[in-house]
Amino acid sequence: MEKKTYYNCGKIRKAIGDVMKENAIARTNLGSDSTLTEKREAVAAEKRSLKAIRHLDPEYVDVLLAEHK
């Protein structure tokens, strides 16, 4: 049986997509008037949310997390 991943399982794709959408909304809500602390908190929250779903497809989520290093 093939391992379920982002690429072959709709439920996993939707769950990861939902988190990515929420992260994108949070980043979009940051404005030019946002403080450095607010920006850092948004990035930290994004990392936490990605780590929370990492079990769904570790390889895919690790690529997303690598963008924050």
N, C-alpha and C positions, 0 to 999 in steps of 0.2 A: 504494500500500500504506500502510495506517495505521501511524503510529509506535507502537511498543510502549511502554506506560506502566504504572504501578501499577494503573490502572483497567481495562486491557484485556488484561493478560498475567499469567496465573497464576504463572509462574516469577518474574517481577519482584515481584509482590505477595508471594509466599512469601519471597523473599530479603530484602525490606525488612521484612516482618513478623517474620522471625526475628531481625533486628538490633534491631528495636523491642522484641521480647520480652526479649532479653538485656539491653538497656538498662533495661527496667522491673524486671527481676530485680535488677540491680545497684543501682538506686535503692531498691528495697524492702529490700535487705540493709543499707542505711544506717539506723542507729538514732539515737535521741535522744542516745546516748552517742558518736556518731561525731564526730570532730574536724572543724573547718572545712576542714582540709587534705584529709581523706578525702572530704568532700563535693565539694570543688573538683576533686579527682582523678577522681571519678565523673563529674562533668559534662564534664570534659576528655576522658575516655575515650568518653563518649557522642558528643561532637562528632566525635572521630576516627573512630569506627565509622560514623557517618552520612556523613562525607566520603568514606570508603572505598567506599561504595555509591552515591554521588551520580551516577555515570555511568549507573546503571540508569534513573533518572528524575529529572533535575536539578530540574525544577519542583516535584515532590512533596517531594523531600528538602530543597530550599531552604526550604520552608514549615516543615519539622521543625526545621531549623537556626535559623530565625528566632526560634523560641521560646526560644533560648538567648542572645539579645542583650539 
